[in-house]
Amino acid sequence: MRYSYLLIVSAFFACKTPQPLATAQPSIGGPAWAALWQQRAAEYKALCLQAYRIAGERVEVMSHQQTLRPRAIVTDIDETVLDNSPYTAKTTLAGKTWSQSTWEEWTAKAACDTVPGAPSFFKYAAEKGFTVYYVTNRLESERAATLKNLQRYNFPFADNEHLILSSGNSNKEERRNAIAQKYEIAMLVGDNLGDFAEDFYKKTPAGRNAAVERLQEQFGARFIMLPNAMYGDWLSALIPKGADADSALRSAIRTE
């Protein structure tokens, strides 16, 4: 479940257990505005509902198709199922950057709200016979609180067996492959391209865009993408760890 940005979007953590993106002090105008958009913009809600409606339609179609193996849906948690925008907002407004300690203080509260459309979709998918696996880069130390938060909203399969956390490796491919030994992974849901395939892991912006082009038919079919303007691997690809965020921004952004 590395940042510092000066405009509307920024990041505290990628869709893995977050780590600082840059050494520069954050600007209130970046991640705080992104958190505000996530909390208040009707457009954000509409995008989430749209994604989960498409996911529901795909589940309905697949539920009428025969398969040799049981089907599973693999989903990320942060900004896909649970909303961490209060953490982003509080940290930024205090003039601080992400830290593992403050992040775990937040997740320990089990106070995340849900991403719009997520609870109803996953309950529907379970009713249609799909097993749900929650593959997250939260750490094992966050297991109990994460389960408590999921169970608070009655997410299906919110148990130890189906919650797959990180042992320190942010690449989810090995964990997906382990699930694929028993199940046909019919759908992957996430807010970060790394939630879908190893093709996107630690690639340059050009490599990420090329992979999107190559796999474009999967989006809206097997890959269901949720919006997240606060953080993600897209940002760490543009602003490598230790880079000057302001210089990276100015070199990457188009002004004409």
N, C-alpha and C positions, 0 to 999 in steps of 0.2 A: 506497500500500500507503500542542495544544488539549486539553489535558485537565486535569483536576483534579477529583476526585470523592471523596466522603467515605464512601460505603457500599460495596456489594459490587461495583459496576461503575464503570469509568472508562475513560479513553482516553489514548493517546499520539498516535494518528494515525488519520485516517479511512481508508477503503478506497482512498484515494488516497495519494500520497506524504504522510506525516503532517506536521501542523503544530501548534504549540502551541494549546491551546484557551483557556487562561486563565492568569492570572499567579499565582494562588495556588499555594502549595507543595503537592505531592501528599501524600495520606495513604496509609500502608501498607495501611490497611484497604480501599482501593478497588481500584485496578488489580492489586495483588498477589493479592488474593482472587479476582479474576476470572481471573487467569492460573492460579492454583491449581486453580480449577474446570475450566478448559480442559485442564490437564495430568492431573488426577487423578480427576475425576468420571466415573463410568461413564455418568451421564446425558448428559454431553457427547458421549461416544463413541457412545451409542445414537442421539442426534439426528443426528449426522453420517452414521452408517450408514443411518439411516432415509431421510435426504435422498437419498443416493446410490443406495439401493435403488429409490426412486421414479424417480429419473433413469434408472436402468438399464431399468426397466419401460417408460418412455416411449420410450427409444431402441429397444427391442425392437419395440414397436408401430410406430413410424415406419419402421423398417427394412423393413417389409413393405408400406409405402405408396409409391406412385409419386410422383415429384416432377419438375418440369421443370428444376430447377437442382440442383447438388450442395448437400448440407446441411453446415452448420457448427454447432459448439457454441462459444459465446463464454463464457469463464470468467475470473473474477478470479483472483488468485494468493494474496494474503495473507489467512490465515484461511479460505480457500476450498480452496486446494490445498496451501499451505505454512503451517506453524504457527510463529508468531513469539512465542509466549508467553514463552520464556526472555528475550527482549529486554525485554518489558514487566516481567517480574519483576525482572530485574537492575537496570533503571533505577529502578523504584519503591523497591526495597529500599535503594538507594543514596541515596534522597531527592532524586532528580533528575527533571526533566521531559524529554520527548522533544526531541531535536535532530537535525538532518539529519546532522551529523557522526557521532554515536553510532549512528544508524540505519544509515548506510552502513558503519560499522565492523562492524555485525552482519551485514548482507546480504553483505558482502564475504567472510565466512567460508563462505558457501554451506552453512550448517550447519542450516538449518531441517529439522525432521522434516515428515512429511506429515500432512495432515488425514485422519482415519480414513475409509476408503472411497474416497478420491480416486484413488489410483493404479489400482486395479482398474477403477473406472468408466471413466476416460478411455481406458485400454487397450481395454476392451470396446467403447466407442463408436467408436474408431478401427477396430477389427476389423469393425464393422458398416458401415463406409464413411463415417463422419462425420469431417470435418476439424475440428481443435481450434485455436482462437485464444486465446492468453493475453493479455487486455487488462488491463493493470495501471497504476496510477499511480506505480509505481517510476520512477525517472528513467533516462535513457540511460546515465548514469555507472554504473548498476547492472546493465547488460545482461549482461556477461560472467559475473558471479557468479550472476545469476538463472538464466541458461541452465545453468550448471554445477550448480546446486542441482536444477533440474528433471531434468536428464540423469542425475543421481546415482540417481534413482528410476525412470529409464526412462519418463518421461512421453512420450507420443506427440507428434509435431510440435514438440518442444522445439528450435527452431532460430530463426534471426534472422527469417525470413519470418513466422513465426507468433507471435512475441513482440512485442506492440505496447505500447510504453512511453509515458510521458507526456513531453510537451515543456514541461510547466509548467501545463497546463490540466487540472484534475481532472474536468471533464465528459467522460464517455466516449462521448457520443452521436456525435460526428463520427467517431470511430474505429469505432464499430459500423456507422455508415452506409457507411463505406468497405468494410468486409467485406461488407455487404449488396449492394454492387454486383456481386459475383461469386457470392455464396452466398445460399441461403435460411438465415437464422439460425433453426435449429429449436429451440434451447434456449439459455438464459443461466443461468449458475451464479454465485452470489456470496453474500457475507455482509452486504452493504450494499445498500439499495434502489437507490442510484445505479448499481449494476452491471446493472440491468435496463432502466431507461427514464429518459428525461429528465424525465418527470412528477414524479420525486422529487428532482430536483437543486435544492439550495439552497431548499427549501420549509420553511415553518414546521411545527411538529409537527402542527397541524391539517391543513395541506395534505398532509403525508405520509400521515396517516391517511385522508384523503379519497381520495387516489390508491390506497391499498391497497384500500379498499372498491370503487373503480371498476374495478380490475384484478384483483379477487380470484380470478376464474376462471383466471388465468394461473399462479397459484402452485400448484406440484405438477404443472403441465402444461408450460408453456414456461419458467416461472421456477422455479429450484430454489434454495431459501434455506438457507444454513448458519448455525449459531448463532455469535455473537460478543458476549460480554459485556464485552470489554476496551475497545473503542473503536468509533467509527462516526459517521456523519452524524446518527444519532438524538441523539447527545450534543451535537454542535455546534449542532443545532437548538434544543436546550433551554438550552444555555449558550453564547451567542455569544462570539466572541473578545473578550477584554478584560473580560467580565462577571465579577462576583464569584461564584465557583463555589458557595460556601456559601449565599449568598442565593438563587441560581438553584435550587439543590437544594431548599431549604426551600419555595420558592414552587411548585415543580413536583410534588413528591412527595405522595402521599396518605397520611394517617395515620389516617383513619377512614372 
